[in-house]
């Protein structure tokens, strides 16, 4: 019967030579590649003292965004949780009380918002589904490692946007003189020459 894809290959049953049977040429070729890489220059960075600059498309830690007045954007509509293929997002909705207008933008808000980072696959569907642009995946930070599974359930205390620095650096992973590796061997210090008020 003919194959549908026509990608069929005939396998030859040719006898191996003596050198092919003892695998010495293959071992020598492999060792040559290893030695070539062993003596070449490395692009190793000293993480966490020096951080790598990620591309614009990189999806890292989640952030719950705030608006220009510092109020939470999330309205607990649940679209991010519904769109999450790993079912990593859970939330509990509550109604805004009198006097909380400076904290929450809409009448309904998420009193509890949690993301299980062990289940998250960083696909970005939550970011795309949000009608209020309340959740965002940064391209600045990796999820920190730990040995305690309970520390990977991020609540609003870890997810809410924190702004610091003269140009409003989001998520505040470290001091304002962080060093970043730019891929070509140079390390730059960000915010070093800027004056804080």
C-alpha positions in Angstrom: 0.0 0.0 0.0 1.3 3.5 -0.9 2.0 5.9 2.0 -0.1 9.1 2.1 2.9 11.4 2.8 5.4 9.8 0.4 8.1 10.3 3.0 9.0 6.6 3.1 12.7 5.9 3.1 14.4 2.6 2.1 16.7 1.4 4.9 20.0 -0.1 3.6 21.3 -3.2 5.3 24.9 -2.6 4.4 27.6 -4.3 6.5 29.7 -2.0 8.8 33.4 -1.8 8.3 35.8 -2.7 11.1 36.4 1.0 12.1 32.6 1.6 12.2 32.0 -1.5 14.4 34.5 -0.3 17.1 33.1 3.3 17.0 36.5 4.9 17.5 36.1 7.5 14.7 32.7 8.6 16.1 34.2 8.8 19.6 37.2 10.9 18.3 34.8 13.2 16.4 32.7 13.7 19.5 35.7 14.4 21.7 37.0 16.9 19.1 33.7 18.9 19.3 33.9 18.8 23.1 37.5 20.0 23.2 36.6 22.8 20.7 33.9 24.1 23.0 36.0 23.6 26.1 38.6 26.1 24.9 36.3 28.6 23.3 35.1 31.8 25.0 31.9 31.6 27.1 29.1 34.0 27.5 28.6 33.2 31.2 27.0 35.8 33.4 27.0 36.1 37.2 23.3 35.8 37.9 21.8 37.3 40.1 24.4 40.1 40.3 24.1 40.5 36.5 20.8 39.9 34.8 20.2 39.0 31.2 18.1 41.3 29.0 15.1 39.4 27.7 13.4 40.0 24.4 10.2 41.9 24.1 8.3 38.6 23.4 9.6 36.9 26.6 6.8 36.1 29.2 8.0 36.1 32.8 6.4 36.9 36.1 2.7 38.0 36.2 1.7 41.5 37.3 -1.7 42.8 38.2 -1.7 46.3 36.7 -3.0 49.5 38.3 -4.4 52.5 36.5 -2.9 56.1 36.4 -4.5 56.9 39.8 -3.0 53.7 41.4 -6.3 51.8 41.5 -6.5 48.1 40.7 -7.8 47.5 37.1 -9.1 43.9 37.8 -12.9 43.6 37.9 -12.9 39.8 38.8 -14.7 39.0 35.6 -13.0 35.6 35.5 -12.0 35.6 31.8 -8.4 35.1 32.6 -9.2 32.0 34.7 -11.5 30.6 32.0 -8.9 31.1 29.3 -6.1 29.5 31.4 -5.4 26.0 29.9 -3.6 24.9 33.1 -6.4 26.2 35.4 -3.7 28.0 37.4 -5.8 31.1 38.2 -8.4 31.4 41.0 -10.2 34.4 42.3 -13.0 35.6 44.6 -15.0 38.6 43.6 -16.2 41.3 46.1 -18.1 44.6 45.8 -16.3 47.8 46.5 -17.4 49.5 49.7 -17.9 53.2 50.3 -14.6 55.0 50.7 -12.6 52.4 48.7 -12.9 54.3 45.4 -9.2 55.2 45.6 -8.3 51.5 45.7 -10.5 49.8 43.1 -11.5 51.2 39.7 -14.8 49.4 39.3 -17.6 48.4 41.6 -16.6 44.8 41.5 -13.0 43.7 42.3 -11.0 40.6 43.1 -10.7 40.3 46.9 -8.6 37.2 46.4 -6.5 36.6 43.2 -4.1 33.7 43.1 -1.9 32.1 40.5 -0.3 28.7 41.0 3.0 29.2 39.4 3.7 25.5 39.4 0.8 24.9 37.1 1.3 28.0 34.9 2.7 27.4 31.5 3.3 31.1 30.7 1.3 31.0 27.5 0.0 34.5 27.9 -3.7 33.6 27.2 -4.7 35.3 30.5 -3.2 38.5 29.3 -5.0 38.3 25.9 -8.3 37.5 27.5 -8.4 40.4 30.0 -10.8 43.2 28.8 -9.3 45.7 31.3 -5.6 44.9 30.6 -5.3 44.1 34.3 -2.9 41.2 34.0 0.5 41.4 32.3 3.4 39.1 31.9 6.7 41.0 32.3 9.8 40.4 30.2 12.1 41.4 33.1 12.0 38.7 35.7 12.1 34.9 36.1 10.0 33.2 38.7 12.3 32.7 41.7 13.1 29.1 42.6 12.3 27.6 46.0 11.9 24.2 47.7 8.6 25.0 49.4 5.6 24.4 47.1 3.3 26.7 49.1 5.5 29.7 48.1 4.6 29.2 44.4 1.0 30.2 45.0 1.2 34.0 44.3 -1.5 36.1 45.8 -2.2 39.8 45.3 0.6 40.7 47.7 3.1 39.3 45.2 1.2 40.1 42.0 0.2 43.7 42.4 2.2 46.2 40.4 5.0 47.9 42.4 6.6 51.0 40.8 9.9 52.5 41.8 12.6 54.5 40.2 12.7 57.7 38.2 11.3 56.1 35.1 8.7 53.9 36.8 10.4 50.6 36.6 7.8 47.9 37.2 8.0 45.0 39.6 11.1 46.2 41.4 13.3 43.1 41.3 16.2 44.8 42.8 18.0 48.1 43.5 18.2 50.9 41.0 21.8 50.1 40.0 21.0 46.6 38.6 23.5 45.3 36.0 22.2 43.8 32.8 24.0 41.6 30.3 23.3 42.6 26.7 24.5 39.5 24.9 27.6 40.8 23.2 29.9 40.6 26.3 29.0 44.1 27.7 27.3 44.6 31.0 25.5 47.9 31.6 24.2 49.4 34.8 20.7 50.8 34.5 19.5 54.0 36.3 23.1 54.7 37.4 23.3 58.3 36.2 19.7 59.2 36.9 18.9 61.5 39.9 16.2 60.5 42.3 14.0 63.2 43.8 
